Amino acid sequence: MGHNMPENYDATKFERPSVTVDVVIFSLVDNDLQVLLVKRKYPPFAGVWAIPGGFVRMEESLEDAAVRELAEETGVTDVYIEQLYTFGAPHRDPRTRVITVAYFALVPHDAIQHRPGDDAAETAWFSMFDLPELAFDHAQILSYALQRLRYKLEYTAVGFELLPDAFTLSELQHAYEIILGEQLDKRNFRRKILSSEVLEETGRKKKEGEGRPAMLYRYRKDAVAEVKTRRLFP
C-alpha cells in the first residue's frame, strides 16, 4: 500500500495556522544573565523589542528553523539549543493564527557577533531581571525560559555551556549563582559538580585574586550532559 495523497483530498478546505520559531538566546554578560532581543522594524509591534524568530519554511524541520534564525541573528552555529515549549493562544499574534515553538540557546558571550536580520531595526542585550516592554506574548516566553534554565541547572550540568571553553570552578559557581539568584556553598558546589563527572582538568591554571592559581576545567565531550538521576543543586 502506498502513502500517496488521497485523490479526493483538498488541502484548501482546511484553515492552516502559521508556525514560527522563537529563540531565547541566553548569555552571561557583566555578571548578569542577559538575553538577546531584536527591535521589530515592521508591524505588528513595530519599534518594540522581541525575541528573535521567524516563520518556519515548508521544507525545514522546526530545529533547522531555530538554528537558522540563531545563525542569522548572532553568527553562532555550533551551540547548545533545546526546544522550550509551544505557545499557541488563539490571539497571541494580531495578524493571523500563529503557533510558535520556542527554543532556548546557551551561548558564551565571546562567541557572538549579533547583527539585525532583515526584519529587525537593531539588536541588544538586556538583563533578564530588567526587561523592556516586549511584543506578542514574549514576556511570558522569557519568564518560562528562565524557569526552565534554573530547573536544568539544578538537575543537569548544563551551566558550562554559558562559559568559555576553559573555566575555573569559581567561575562556574558564579555563573550558577547569577542564574539561580542565590549564594551556593563553595565546598558543596565543588563536591557535587565534580561528582557529576562531566568536567575534566585541562592541565592549565588561572590566577584568581591573591590565592594560588586555580585549575582550569573543560566539559568532557564524552560526558552525558543530562544527569537525570540526581538533583545537583541546591
Disulfide bonds with the S-S distance in Angstrom:
none
